[in-house]
Amino acid sequence: MPLKDTALFLMTGDRMRWLTQRQRVLAQNIANANTPGYQAKDLRALDFRDALRETQSNLRLSNAQGASFAAKSNADAYKVQQNRSPYEVTPDDNAVIMEEQVMKLNETQSDYQLATKIFRKYTDLYKAALGNSGQ
């Protein structure tokens, strides 16, 4: 099975794509911080159990060089949703709170760095298992 088709790589890749999309949504919120009536948005949370379940259900047998497994990514499932109950609204009905958006951006950056580290560690383990430590 190619390394790119393993469940951990697919889930880590999905997580990184979700975080990238979340950063775009948060950047739009910040860009519209002075737009009258603008409501802050965020992505629906990516659930690890659902991602694992979908990855396992998307595995299928292929006929390339013997029996191998291939899996498809579910990157299009990210739903943008409005914050339902903003705790602060400006007089012009803008519900973007800059501090909250910056905190979410920092959280997104930290999560992306963690996903990158997991990706690298798994690659290193895979190389070690194959006897190719990259030296």
Secondary structure, DSSP 8 states (H G I E B T S, - for coil): --GGGSHHHHHHHHHHHHHHHHHHHHHHHHHTTTSTT---EEE----HHHHHHHHHHT-EEE-SSSSEEE----GGG--EEE-SS-S---TT-----HHHHHHHHHHHHHHHHHHHHHHHHHHHHHHHHHT----
